[in-house]
Amino acid sequence: MPSIPQRPAPVPNGLSDAAAEDLALYREEFQRRLPESLDELHGPTQGVVELPLHMAWSGMTSYDRGKPCQRMGLYRTVLHEGLQDDLPRYLNQGLLLQLWPVLRSLVGRTVRTVWEDAFPRLASRTRTAA
């Protein structure tokens, strides 16, 4: 697992201790799924992919990487629902870096924060694109 800076996760005001603990556990779950390095993400950049049910349990299962909206949807779904072994299979480093400035606004705050904390290149892509 990548070395993640140990900064406290922001906790919204008025959250109970139990809710804050749940939020911390949620964050830890995404941290455990991360690859060691973005270099491990060697998924294809073209073609149609069929996601397994454990990732595509509530919507589309087939994504055409040649269609920008479907490609973005695929990456959003994999980032949220993919297990550690799924990430290198379905995500591609170059494509993730290219999509990140927009994709980061489509994923939840916890996913975005975990990925940008672990991989500063993603956060720097956002600053460069702005």
Secondary structure per residue as TSV (DSSP state, phi and psi in degrees):
chain	resnum	aa	ss	phi	psi
A	1	M	-	360.0	142.2
A	2	P	-	-66.3	155.2
A	3	S	-	-74.1	117.2
A	4	I	-	-106.6	127.2
A	5	P	-	-56.1	136.0
A	6	Q	-	-90.9	74.8
A	7	R	-	-104.5	142.9
A	8	P	-	-64.4	139.3
A	9	A	-	-69.8	137.7
A	10	P	-	-64.4	134.5
A	11	V	-	-115.0	124.0
A	12	P	-	-58.8	146.2
A	13	N	T	-60.6	146.3
A	14	G	T	80.2	6.9
A	15	L	-	-80.4	135.3
A	16	S	-	-68.7	163.5
A	17	D	H	-59.1	-40.5
A	18	A	H	-64.8	-42.5
A	19	A	H	-66.9	-39.2
A	20	A	H	-63.5	-38.9
A	21	E	H	-66.1	-41.1
A	22	D	H	-60.5	-41.7
A	23	L	H	-63.5	-40.7
A	24	A	H	-64.7	-40.8
A	25	L	H	-65.7	-38.5
A	26	Y	H	-60.7	-45.3
A	27	R	H	-62.3	-43.8
A	28	E	H	-61.9	-36.4
A	29	E	H	-61.1	-43.6
A	30	F	H	-68.9	-35.5
A	31	Q	H	-63.0	-38.7
A	32	R	H	-65.8	-26.0
A	33	R	H	-81.1	-16.6
A	34	L	-	-62.4	145.3
A	35	P	-	-73.4	163.7
A	36	E	S	-62.8	-38.2
A	37	S	-	-148.2	154.3
A	38	L	G	-63.5	-23.0
A	39	D	G	-61.6	-19.9
A	40	E	G	-75.2	-15.7
A	41	L	-	-83.1	95.9
A	42	H	B	-122.4	27.0
A	43	G	-	-65.6	161.2
A	44	P	-	-65.9	158.1
A	45	T	S	-106.7	-9.0
A	46	Q	S	-134.7	165.1
A	47	G	S	95.8	178.8
A	48	V	E	-100.5	138.3
A	49	V	E	-122.1	141.3
A	50	E	E	-108.1	116.0
A	51	L	-	-81.7	143.8
A	52	P	-	-69.3	161.0
A	53	L	T	-59.6	-31.3
A	54	H	T	-67.9	-16.1
A	55	M	T	-103.8	-39.2
A	56	A	S	-105.2	52.0
A	57	W	S	-80.0	-15.8
A	58	S	S	-128.2	15.7
A	59	G	S	-170.9	-139.1
A	60	M	-	-59.5	145.6
A	61	T	-	-115.5	-19.0
A	62	S	E	-115.8	130.0
A	63	Y	E	-130.8	132.8
A	64	D	E	-99.1	112.7
A	65	R	T	-65.9	-14.2
A	66	G	T	-79.3	-11.4
A	67	K	S	-105.1	116.5
A	68	P	H	-52.1	-43.2
A	69	C	H	-67.1	-40.2
A	70	Q	H	-69.1	-38.5
A	71	R	H	-61.1	-44.4
A	72	M	H	-64.7	-41.2
A	73	G	H	-63.4	-40.3
A	74	L	H	-59.6	-49.8
A	75	Y	H	-64.8	-40.1
A	76	R	H	-61.6	-46.3
A	77	T	H	-63.0	-46.2
A	78	V	H	-64.7	-41.2
A	79	L	H	-62.9	-37.0
A	80	H	H	-82.0	-40.2
A	81	E	H	-111.0	-15.8
A	82	G	-	-70.4	145.6
A	83	L	-	-87.8	171.6
A	84	Q	T	-55.4	-39.6
A	85	D	T	-72.2	-22.4
A	86	D	H	-76.0	-33.4
A	87	L	H	-57.9	-50.4
A	88	P	H	-66.4	-27.0
A	89	R	H	-75.6	-36.0
A	90	Y	H	-109.2	-19.7
A	91	L	-	-104.3	146.1
A	92	N	B	-119.3	130.2
A	93	Q	H	-53.4	-51.5
A	94	G	H	-61.4	-41.8
A	95	L	H	-69.9	-39.5
A	96	L	H	-61.0	-44.7
A	97	L	H	-62.8	-39.8
A	98	Q	H	-66.2	-42.8
A	99	L	H	-80.2	-22.1
A	100	W	H	-53.1	-43.7
A	101	P	H	-54.4	-33.6
A	102	V	H	-92.6	-43.2
A	103	L	H	-57.0	-36.6
A	104	R	T	-60.5	-25.5
A	105	S	T	-84.5	-9.7
A	106	L	T	-100.2	-15.0
A	107	V	S	-97.2	162.4
A	108	G	-	-66.8	158.8
A	109	R	H	-56.3	-41.6
A	110	T	H	-64.2	-46.0
A	111	V	H	-60.7	-48.6
A	112	R	H	-57.9	-48.3
A	113	T	H	-64.6	-44.1
A	114	V	H	-61.4	-45.9
A	115	W	H	-68.6	-42.1
A	116	E	H	-72.1	-32.5
A	117	D	H	-67.1	-40.3
A	118	A	H	-76.7	-31.9
A	119	F	-	-130.1	86.6
A	120	P	H	-56.0	-22.8
A	121	R	H	-58.9	-33.6
A	122	L	H	-66.9	-46.9
A	123	A	H	-62.7	-38.9
A	124	S	H	-69.0	-30.7
A	125	R	H	-63.4	-35.1
A	126	T	H	-68.2	-44.5
A	127	R	H	-65.5	-37.3
A	128	T	H	-67.6	-38.4
A	129	A	H	-74.6	-21.4
A	130	A	-	-75.9	360.0
